[in-house]
Amino acid sequence: QVQLVESGGGLVQPGGSLTLSCAASGFIFSAYTMTWYRQAPGAERDFVAHTAADGGGTNYADSVKGRFTISRDNAKSTVYLQMNSLKPEDTAVYYCSTYFRGYRYWGQGTQVTVSS
């Protein structure tokens, strides 16, 4: 079955960096778009970035453009989110996700807290 496991979250000071990872299994990773979302306390889950299947390109939310970079390693079935110049408003639980056979799958999430 499809499994998505995020890691790499933590506490970081404003201006710092973190790299999140999401290890995927249960489907042909290279054939599917992978997406990062985030959810702050009391807020809806929002799109952050996606990487299309087989080199189809990337897209970012305006709020993270120029600071975050999404990438994928198809050989490792892993998608990454490199986050630089972090701001307190980036504090959220970050989830990776994919849409497979008519269903959207989610990982368990990883907490990112940006605070001094």
Buried (B, 14 or more C-beta within 10 A) or exposed (E): EBEBBBBBBEEBEEEBEBEBBBBBEEBEBEEBBBBBBBBBEEEEBBBBBBBBBEEEEBBBBEBBEEBBBBBBEBEEBBBBBBBBEBEEEBBBBBBBBBEBEEEEBBBEBBEBBBEE
